[in-house]
Amino acid sequence: MSKQSVPALMLQGTGSDVGKSLLVAGLCRAYARRGLRVRPFKPQNMSNNAAVTDDGGEIGRAQALQARAAGVATTVHMNPVLLKPQSDIGAQVVVQGKVLTSAKARDYYRLKRDLLPKVVESFEIMASDADLVLIEGAGSPAEVNLRASDIANMGFAEAVGVPVILVGDIDRGGVIASIVGTHALLSEDDRRWLKGYVINKFRGDVSLFEPATGIIHERCGLKSYGIATYWENAYKLPAEDGVALEKAGKYHRKAADGAGAVLRIAVPHLPRIANFDDLDPLAAEDDVELLVIKPGQVIPGDCDLVLLPGSKSTMADLRFVKDQGWDIDILAHQRRGGQVIGICGGYQMLGRMVHDPDGVEGAPGSEPGLGLLDVETVMAGDKTLRKTTGLTVGDHSVLAAGIPVDGYEIHMGRTDGPDRARSWLDLNGVVDGAISSDGQVMGCYLHGLFGSDDFRHAFLAALRSDEAHKMTHFEASVDAALDELADHLEACLDLDGMLELAKSRA
């Protein structure tokens, strides 16, 4: 089959956070179970929650989950353009897995005109080894003010000639208006790619919506490919971006039926939080209450652990921590005997100083850290980007030596100092991490280590002082959730019709 004729289907949304990423993940699993070689693709993504790919680059974590659902290795070509916000107006631009530049919004608007060939190249690479490519748009195609240089929605659909299904979120209300309105705003040329729609997150009696399908068809001529009822178990899958952190209930979970003592883990919500998939395995434990501390809130005095997550801009987020008074809360927690762990940017914040002499993250300068680890960080050198495995080491940790871990590093900067003598990870011969002399504060650069069941179980058992708690197998639970999602979509949507539409691609 030539790559020009490979079946492909694009899901675009009436807005952000309508559920496109989960729908594509579920469809990837459903079609893969039918024996198809499925490849996910997203031309442009904006997220600081990146994944390190099997070919050594980085993509949005949603595409990594979709690849997992499809049962294939990750590659930079699944998400050729990744924007990683560094400030309110600027972002790091990652193209085919590697950092190209940093740009403000207006500069990127001009730059992205030149990125379409790279995006198309990546799509053709994915299509060359696939029976079906499932494509996820970004935001909404109704942002017609951005259409001239669009590479994420209709600009891409036109470039490669793929049919589009529009996804509307009924849970937020106004779904008929959003579908009809999106269709009305599109040009005639763009409308020719739009073939149908899916209603997502429906609650209640589906038959009540059936008259609306006739209204939408009358107004737009679009076919309904089904109504996806609200899937209550979305929390079982890793979150895509910071929107999830704003939603009550995504991470705030208590032990079921009062089983066992609840561990309370507090996570300050940093403005530029990155790679917070570290939180998902912890939240999956039935006796963990994961508290995302929002601006203006106080870190509770009775929490068992404070976890400082990764950050796309360590120095700016470190200043934010101080502005919120969280530094005082964390110091008080440590004085009470509480445990603190920092991962990547959070690890850097725990040290005495963070230096950025070359302005890697912004204006050159230095910022005093929280001083809980006797280390300093210099933002310099090439970006570290790798998947890795290893073991815990040493006898100075809350953990025994020899516990297997796997994860990934994705950071700028080098950290050194006396507490590095108490490194607690050996990652294929490279030592990582630091622990305070009292053993209460620890940090490392390794993202994803809590996804390692043995490590997470040992770490939480040390907090509980209880080895007998039933172990949760996180990776297995993610795969089970993907199967459950695929079953859900098989029951709700016209997957046969969607596949036929994908095959109609010219």
LUMMAR-437983 format. One record per residue (C-alpha): residue in one letter; residue number from 1; z, x, y. Coordinates in steps of 0.5 Angstrom, whole numbers. Layout:
residues N
GUMAR  resn  resi     c3     c1     c2
GUMAR     A   NUM      Z      X      Y
...
***
This chain:
residues 506
GUMAR  resn  resi     c3     c1     c2
GUMAR     M     1      0      0      0
GUMAR     S     2     -2      3      7
GUMAR     K     3      4      4     12
GUMAR     Q     4      0     -1     17
GUMAR     S     5      0     -7     12
GUMAR     V     6      7     -6      9
GUMAR     P     7     11    -12     10
GUMAR     A     8     16    -12     16
GUMAR     L     9     20    -17     20
GUMAR     M    10     24    -16     26
GUMAR     L    11     30    -20     28
GUMAR     Q    12     31    -21     36
GUMAR     G    13     37    -24     39
GUMAR     T    14     38    -29     45
GUMAR     G    15     43    -24     47
GUMAR     S    16     48    -19     45
GUMAR     D    17     53    -20     39
GUMAR     V    18     49    -26     36
GUMAR     G    19     50    -23     29
GUMAR     K    20     43    -19     28
GUMAR     S    21     46    -13     25
GUMAR     L    22     50    -17     20
GUMAR     L    23     44    -21     18
GUMAR     V    24     40    -15     17
GUMAR     A    25     45    -12     13
GUMAR     G    26     46    -18      9
GUMAR     L    27     38    -19      8
GUMAR     C    28     38    -12      6
GUMAR     R    29     42    -13      0
GUMAR     A    30     39    -19     -2
GUMAR     Y    31     32    -17     -2
GUMAR     A    32     34    -10     -5
GUMAR     R    33     37    -14    -11
GUMAR     R    34     30    -17    -12
GUMAR     G    35     28    -10    -13
GUMAR     L    36     24     -9     -7
GUMAR     R    37     25     -2     -3
GUMAR     V    38     28     -4      3
GUMAR     R    39     29      0      9
GUMAR     P    40     33     -2     16
GUMAR     F    41     30      0     23
GUMAR     K    42     32     -1     30
GUMAR     P    43     28      2     35
GUMAR     Q    44     34      3     40
GUMAR     N    45     41      2     40
GUMAR     M    46     47      3     44
GUMAR     S    47     53      5     41
GUMAR     N    48     59     11     41
GUMAR     N    49     60      9     34
GUMAR     A    50     55     13     31
GUMAR     A    51     54     16     24
GUMAR     V    52     52     22     21
GUMAR     T    53     46     22     17
GUMAR     D    54     44     25     10
GUMAR     D    55     38     29     14
GUMAR     G    56     43     32     19
GUMAR     G    57     42     27     25
GUMAR     E    58     46     21     28
GUMAR     I    59     44     14     28
GUMAR     G    60     48      8     30
GUMAR     R    61     53      6     25
GUMAR     A    62     50     -1     24
GUMAR     Q    63     44      2     21
GUMAR     A    64     48      6     16
GUMAR     L    65     51      0     14
GUMAR     Q    66     44     -3     13
GUMAR     A    67     42      3      9
GUMAR     R    68     48      2      5
GUMAR     A    69     46     -5      4
GUMAR     A    70     39     -3      2
GUMAR     G    71     42      2     -3
GUMAR     V    72     38      8      1
GUMAR     A    73     40     15      4
GUMAR     T    74     41     15     11
GUMAR     T    75     36     18     16
GUMAR     V    76     35     19     23
GUMAR     H    77     28     15     23
GUMAR     M    78     32      9     22
GUMAR     N    79     35      9     29
GUMAR     P    80     30     14     33
GUMAR     V    81     33     12     40
GUMAR     L    82     41     12     40
GUMAR     L    83     44     11     47
GUMAR     K    84     51     14     47
GUMAR     P    85     55     11     54
GUMAR     Q    86     58     17     58
GUMAR     S    87     60     13     64
GUMAR     D    88     59      6     67
GUMAR     I    89     52      8     69
GUMAR     G    90     50     14     65
GUMAR     A    91     49     15     57
GUMAR     Q    92     47     21     52
GUMAR     V    93     40     20     50
GUMAR     V    94     39     22     42
GUMAR     V    95     32     22     40
GUMAR     Q    96     31     22     32
GUMAR     G    97     38     24     31
GUMAR     K    98     38     30     36
GUMAR     V    99     41     30     43
GUMAR     L   100     35     30     48
GUMAR     T   101     39     29     55
GUMAR     S   102     44     25     59
GUMAR     A   103     41     20     64
GUMAR     K   104     43     15     69
GUMAR     A   105     40      8     67
GUMAR     R   106     35      8     73
GUMAR     D   107     33     15     70
GUMAR     Y   108     33     13     63
GUMAR     Y   109     28      7     65
GUMAR     R   110     23     12     67
GUMAR     L   111     24     16     61
GUMAR     K   112     23     11     55
GUMAR     R   113     16     10     57
GUMAR     D   114     15     16     54
GUMAR     L   115     19     15     48
GUMAR     L   116     15      9     44
GUMAR     P   117     11     14     41
GUMAR     K   118     17     17     37
GUMAR     V   119     20     10     36
GUMAR     V   120     13      8     32
GUMAR     E   121     13     15     29
GUMAR     S   122     20     14     26
GUMAR     F   123     18      7     24
GUMAR     E   124     11      9     20
GUMAR     I   125     16     14     16
GUMAR     M   126     20      9     14
GUMAR     A   127     14      4     12
GUMAR     S   128     11     10      8
GUMAR     D   129     16      9      3
GUMAR     A   130     18      2      3
GUMAR     D   131     16     -5      0
GUMAR     L   132     20     -9      6
GUMAR     V   133     22     -6     13
GUMAR     L   134     27    -10     16
GUMAR     I   135     28     -9     24
GUMAR     E   136     33    -11     29
GUMAR     G   137     32    -12     36
GUMAR     A   138     37    -10     42
GUMAR     G   139     40    -15     47
GUMAR     S   140     35    -20     48
GUMAR     P   141     27    -20     49
GUMAR     A   142     29    -25     55
GUMAR     E   143     31    -19     60
GUMAR     V   144     24    -20     62
GUMAR     N   145     25    -15     68
GUMAR     L   146     26     -9     63
GUMAR     R   147     19    -11     59
GUMAR     A   148     14     -6     62
GUMAR     S   149     18      0     59
GUMAR     D   150     21     -4     53
GUMAR     I   151     21     -1     46
GUMAR     A   152     27     -5     43
GUMAR     N   153     24    -12     43
GUMAR     M   154     17    -15     44
GUMAR     G   155     15     -8     47
GUMAR     F   156     16     -5     40
GUMAR     A   157     14    -12     36
GUMAR     E   158      7    -11     40
GUMAR     A   159      6     -4     39
GUMAR     V   160      7     -4     31
GUMAR     G   161      5    -12     30
GUMAR     V   162     11    -15     27
GUMAR     P   163     13    -22     27
GUMAR     V   164     19    -24     30
GUMAR     I   165     25    -29     28
GUMAR     L   166     30    -31     34
GUMAR     V   167     37    -31     32
GUMAR     G   168     41    -36     36
GUMAR     D   169     49    -36     36
GUMAR     I   170     51    -43     36
GUMAR     D   171     59    -41     36
GUMAR     R   172     58    -39     43
GUMAR     G   173     55    -46     45
GUMAR     G   174     48    -47     48
GUMAR     V   175     44    -45     43
GUMAR     I   176     38    -50     44
GUMAR     A   177     38    -48     51
GUMAR     S   178     38    -40     49
GUMAR     I   179     32    -41     44
GUMAR     V   180     28    -45     48
GUMAR     G   181     30    -41     55
GUMAR     T   182     28    -35     51
GUMAR     H   183     21    -38     49
GUMAR     A   184     20    -40     56
GUMAR     L   185     21    -33     59
GUMAR     L   186     17    -30     55
GUMAR     S   187      9    -28     57
GUMAR     E   188      4    -31     53
GUMAR     D   189      2    -25     50
GUMAR     D   190      9    -24     47
GUMAR     R   191     10    -31     45
GUMAR     R   192      5    -30     39
GUMAR     W   193      9    -25     36
GUMAR     L   194     15    -30     36
GUMAR     K   195     14    -34     29
GUMAR     G   196     21    -38     28
GUMAR     Y   197     29    -38     29
GUMAR     V   198     35    -38     25
GUMAR     I   199     42    -41     28
GUMAR     N   200     48    -36     26
GUMAR     K   201     55    -38     26
GUMAR     F   202     55    -45     25
GUMAR     R   203     61    -49     24
GUMAR     G   204     62    -56     21
GUMAR     D   205     57    -61     18
GUMAR     V   206     50    -57     18
GUMAR     S   207     46    -64     18
GUMAR     L   208     49    -66     25
GUMAR     F   209     44    -60     28
GUMAR     E   210     38    -62     24
GUMAR     P   211     35    -67     30
GUMAR     A   212     35    -61     34
GUMAR     T   213     30    -57     30
GUMAR     G   214     25    -62     31
GUMAR     I   215     27    -62     39
GUMAR     I   216     26    -54     38
GUMAR     H   217     19    -55     35
GUMAR     E   218     17    -60     40
GUMAR     R   219     19    -55     45
GUMAR     C   220     17    -49     43
GUMAR     G   221     13    -50     36
GUMAR     L   222     18    -45     32
GUMAR     K   223     20    -46     25
GUMAR     S   224     27    -46     23
GUMAR     Y   225     28    -41     18
GUMAR     G   226     35    -44     16
GUMAR     I   227     42    -45     19
GUMAR     A   228     47    -39     17
GUMAR     T   229     54    -42     17
GUMAR     Y   230     60    -38     20
GUMAR     W   231     62    -33     15
GUMAR     E   232     69    -32     15
GUMAR     N   233     69    -25     12
GUMAR     A   234     66    -21     17
GUMAR     Y   235     72    -17     18
GUMAR     K   236     71    -14     11
GUMAR     L   237     65    -10     14
GUMAR     P   238     66     -4     19
GUMAR     A   239     65     -6     26
GUMAR     E   240     58     -4     30
GUMAR     D   241     61     -3     37
GUMAR     G   242     67     -4     42
GUMAR     V   243     65    -12     42
GUMAR     A   244     69    -12     36
GUMAR     L   245     75     -9     39
GUMAR     E   246     76    -15     44
GUMAR     K   247     76    -20     39
GUMAR     A   248     83    -22     37
GUMAR     G   249     83    -22     29
GUMAR     K   250     78    -17     28
GUMAR     Y   251     84    -12     27
GUMAR     H   252     90    -15     28
GUMAR     R   253     92    -17     21
GUMAR     K   254     99    -18     17
GUMAR     A   255    101    -17     10
GUMAR     A   256     99    -23      6
GUMAR     D   257    105    -28      4
GUMAR     G   258    110    -23      7
GUMAR     A   259    108    -18      1
GUMAR     G   260    112    -11      2
GUMAR     A   261    114     -8      9
GUMAR     V   262    109     -9     14
GUMAR     L   263    106     -2     17
GUMAR     R   264    105     -2     25
GUMAR     I   265     99      2     27
GUMAR     A   266     98      2     34
GUMAR     V   267     91      4     37
GUMAR     P   268     90      5     45
GUMAR     H   269     83      2     47
GUMAR     L   270     80      7     50
GUMAR     P   271     74      6     55
GUMAR     R   272     69     10     52
GUMAR     I   273     72     10     45
GUMAR     A   274     68     13     39
GUMAR     N   275     67     12     32
GUMAR     F   276     72      7     31
GUMAR     D   277     70      6     24
GUMAR     D   278     76     10     22
GUMAR     L   279     80      4     23
GUMAR     D   280     77     -1     18
GUMAR     P   281     80      2     12
GUMAR     L   282     87      2     15
GUMAR     A   283     86     -5     17
GUMAR     A   284     83     -7     10
GUMAR     E   285     90     -5      7
GUMAR     D   286     94    -12      6
GUMAR     D   287    101     -9      9
GUMAR     V   288     98     -6     15
GUMAR     E   289     98     -9     22
GUMAR     L   290     93     -5     26
GUMAR     L   291     95     -7     34
GUMAR     V   292     89     -5     39
GUMAR     I   293     93     -4     45
GUMAR     K   294     89     -6     51
GUMAR     P   295     89     -4     58
GUMAR     G   296     95     -7     61
GUMAR     Q   297     99     -7     55
GUMAR     V   298    105     -3     52
GUMAR     I   299    105      1     46
GUMAR     P   300    110     -2     42
GUMAR     G   301    117      2     41
GUMAR     D   302    117     -1     34
GUMAR     C   303    110      2     31
GUMAR     D   304    110      7     25
GUMAR     L   305    104     11     27
GUMAR     V   306    100     12     34
GUMAR     L   307     93     13     32
GUMAR     L   308     89     16     38
GUMAR     P   309     81     15     36
GUMAR     G   310     75     19     38
GUMAR     S   311     72     19     45
GUMAR     K   312     65     20     48
GUMAR     S   313     69     23     54
GUMAR     T   314     75     26     52
GUMAR     M   315     77     28     59
GUMAR     A   316     76     21     63
GUMAR     D   317     79     18     57
GUMAR     L   318     85     22     57
GUMAR     R   319     86     21     65
GUMAR     F   320     86     13     63
GUMAR     V   321     91     14     58
GUMAR     K   322     96     17     63
GUMAR     D   323     94     12     68
GUMAR     Q   324     96      6     63
GUMAR     G   325    102     10     62
GUMAR     W   326    101     11     55
GUMAR     D   327    102     18     55
GUMAR     I   328    110     16     56
GUMAR     D   329    110     11     51
GUMAR     I   330    107     16     46
GUMAR     L   331    112     21     48
GUMAR     A   332    117     16     47
GUMAR     H   333    115     14     40
GUMAR     Q   334    115     22     38
GUMAR     R   335    122     23     41
GUMAR     R   336    124     17     36
GUMAR     G   337    121     20     30
GUMAR     G   338    115     17     30
GUMAR     Q   339    108     20     27
GUMAR     V   340    102     21     31
GUMAR     I   341     95     23     29
GUMAR     G   342     89     24     33
GUMAR     I   343     82     24     31
GUMAR     C   344     76     28     34
GUMAR     G   345     77     26     42
GUMAR     G   346     84     24     40
GUMAR     Y   347     86     31     37
GUMAR     Q   348     83     34     43
GUMAR     M   349     88     30     48
GUMAR     L   350     94     32     44
GUMAR     G   351     93     39     46
GUMAR     R   352     96     42     52
GUMAR     M   353     89     43     56
GUMAR     V   354     82     41     55
GUMAR     H   355     77     45     59
GUMAR     D   356     70     43     61
GUMAR     P   357     67     49     65
GUMAR     D   358     60     47     64
GUMAR     G   359     61     40     65
GUMAR     V   360     59     38     58
GUMAR     E   361     62     31     59
GUMAR     G   362     61     30     67
GUMAR     A   363     64     34     73
GUMAR     P   364     67     41     71
GUMAR     G   365     74     42     71
GUMAR     S   366     80     42     66
GUMAR     E   367     85     36     65
GUMAR     P   368     92     37     62
GUMAR     G   369     93     34     55
GUMAR     L   370     99     30     52
GUMAR     G   371    102     37     50
GUMAR     L   372    104     34     43
GUMAR     L   373    100     40     40
GUMAR     D   374    100     47     42
GUMAR     V   375     93     48     42
GUMAR     E   376     87     48     47
GUMAR     T   377     80     45     47
GUMAR     V   378     74     48     51
GUMAR     M   379     68     44     51
GUMAR     A   380     63     49     50
GUMAR     G   381     57     51     45
GUMAR     D   382     53     47     41
GUMAR     K   383     54     40     38
GUMAR     T   384     58     40     31
GUMAR     L   385     54     35     27
GUMAR     R   386     55     35     19
GUMAR     K   387     57     31     13
GUMAR     T   388     63     34      9
GUMAR     T   389     68     34      4
GUMAR     G   390     74     38      2
GUMAR     L   391     82     38      1
GUMAR     T   392     88     37      4
GUMAR     V   393     92     44      4
GUMAR     G   394     99     47      6
GUMAR     D   395    106     45      5
GUMAR     H   396    107     43     12
GUMAR     S   397    104     36     12
GUMAR     V   398    107     30     11
GUMAR     L   399    101     30      5
GUMAR     A   400    101     34     -1
GUMAR     A   401     96     39     -2
GUMAR     G   402     90     38     -6
GUMAR     I   403     88     31     -4
GUMAR     P   404     80     30     -4
GUMAR     V   405     77     28      3
GUMAR     D   406     70     26      5
GUMAR     G   407     67     24     12
GUMAR     Y   408     63     27     18
GUMAR     E   409     64     31     24
GUMAR     I   410     61     29     31
GUMAR     H   411     63     33     37
GUMAR     M   412     63     38     42
GUMAR     G   413     68     43     44
GUMAR     R   414     72     48     40
GUMAR     T   415     80     47     39
GUMAR     D   416     85     53     38
GUMAR     G   417     92     55     39
GUMAR     P   418     99     57     35
GUMAR     D   419     99     50     32
GUMAR     R   420     92     51     28
GUMAR     A   421     96     56     24
GUMAR     R   422     98     50     21
GUMAR     S   423     91     47     19
GUMAR     W   424     91     42     14
GUMAR     L   425     84     41     12
GUMAR     D   426     80     45      8
GUMAR     L   427     73     43      9
GUMAR     N   428     68     47      4
GUMAR     G   429     71     53      6
GUMAR     V   430     72     51     14
GUMAR     V   431     79     50     16
GUMAR     D   432     81     44     21
GUMAR     G   433     86     41     24
GUMAR     A   434     93     42     27
GUMAR     I   435    100     40     26
GUMAR     S   436    106     41     30
GUMAR     S   437    112     45     28
GUMAR     D   438    116     39     27
GUMAR     G   439    111     35     23
GUMAR     Q   440    110     29     27
GUMAR     V   441    104     30     30
GUMAR     M   442     97     32     27
GUMAR     G   443     90     32     29
GUMAR     C   444     83     34     26
GUMAR     Y   445     76     33     28
GUMAR     L   446     74     30     21
GUMAR     H   447     72     22     22
GUMAR     G   448     72     18     16
GUMAR     L   449     78     21     12
GUMAR     F   450     81     14     12
GUMAR     G   451     75     12      8
GUMAR     S   452     78     17      2
GUMAR     D   453     82     12     -2
GUMAR     D   454     87     18     -5
GUMAR     F   455     88     21      2
GUMAR     R   456     89     14      6
GUMAR     H   457     94     12      0
GUMAR     A   458     98     18      0
GUMAR     F   459     98     18      8
GUMAR     L   460    100     11      8
GUMAR     A   461    105     12      3
GUMAR     A   462    108     18      7
GUMAR     L   463    109     13     12
GUMAR     R   464    112      8      8
GUMAR     S   465    116     13      4
GUMAR     D   466    114      8     -2
GUMAR     E   467    109     11     -7
GUMAR     A   468    109      4    -11
GUMAR     H   469    104      0     -7
GUMAR     K   470     98     -3    -10
GUMAR     M   471     92      2     -7
GUMAR     T   472     86     -1     -4
GUMAR     H   473     79      1     -6
GUMAR     F   474     76      1      1
GUMAR     E   475     69      3     -1
GUMAR     A   476     68     -2     -7
GUMAR     S   477     71     -7     -2
GUMAR     V   478     65     -6      3
GUMAR     D   479     60     -6     -3
GUMAR     A   480     63    -13     -5
GUMAR     A   481     63    -16      2
GUMAR     L   482     56    -14      2
GUMAR     D   483     54    -18     -4
GUMAR     E   484     58    -23     -2
GUMAR     L   485     54    -23      5
GUMAR     A   486     48    -23      1
GUMAR     D   487     50    -29     -3
GUMAR     H   488     52    -33      3
GUMAR     L   489     45    -32      6
GUMAR     E   490     41    -33      0
GUMAR     A   491     45    -40      0
GUMAR     C   492     44    -41      8
GUMAR     L   493     37    -39     10
GUMAR     D   494     30    -39      7
GUMAR     L   495     29    -32      5
GUMAR     D   496     23    -34      1
GUMAR     G   497     20    -36      7
GUMAR     M   498     22    -30     11
GUMAR     L   499     19    -25      6
GUMAR     E   500     12    -29      6
GUMAR     L   501     13    -28     14
GUMAR     A   502     14    -21     13
GUMAR     K   503      8    -20      9
GUMAR     S   504      3    -24     14
GUMAR     R   505      4    -18     18
GUMAR     A   506     -3    -16     20
***
